[in-house]
Amino acid sequence: MTITITAFERSPDGGKGLARDTRVRWALEEVGQPYAVRFVSFAGMKAPDHLAIHPFGQIPTYEDGSLSLFETGSIVFHLAEQHAGLLPKERNARARAITWMFAALNTIEPPILELTTARIFEADKPWSEARLPLVKDRVRARLDCLSTHLGVADWLDDAFSAGDLLMVSVLLRLRMSGILDEYQNLAAYVARGEARPAYIRAYAAQFAINAPSAN
């Protein structure tokens, strides 16, 4: 069986690696699993056949034989459980890595997404200028804690894991805001993630679909 994931037919970020299919591509590359991609338009995401796989009409989805999954966290966790390379073998280390997966998606990402909404979709609102500093402070409050935990370590808990994969993917959303540059250890942490061969392959695959020459 060939693993098939879905991705934007044309990504809103222009192929910068911020679309969530990049996280799944990265995980598949880390565990050495080949995959096919089915590209979906915005209209196609609301079509009955796609909604049968993803009830909320989003991407990515994951299909492997009779198994269909949605939500990046679930897909990455499934891959990490099925294949070596993304979760430690030792029980406690494995549990900590899973905890960092949840932390990336539930603690760090929500205020970052709120910042994206404030900067892009609410910029024209009369209250936007007053609200934006408050949103940025909420992001910094989370990053303060994360930066303190990471310290001078390369990864969140000894070796690279699925927790790092998701955390780096989440932090990448901050690059355009400049906030990530305020934390040298976190910026270096993200750079280490981007330098991994598996990430480079995943990014290249996502960018190739959206590069100007592909138009």
Secondary structure, DSSP 8 states (H G I E B T S, - for coil): --EEEEEESS-TTSSSS-STHHHHHHHHHHTT--EEEEEE-TTGGGSHHHHTT-TT--S-EEEETTEEEESHHHHHHHHHHHSTTSS-SSHHHHHHHHHHHHHIIIIIHHHHHHHHIIIIISTTSTTHHHHHHHHHHHHHHHHHHHHHHHTT-SSTTSS--HHHHHHHHHHGGGGGGT-GGG-HHHHHHHHHHHTSHHHHHHHHHHHHHHSGGG-
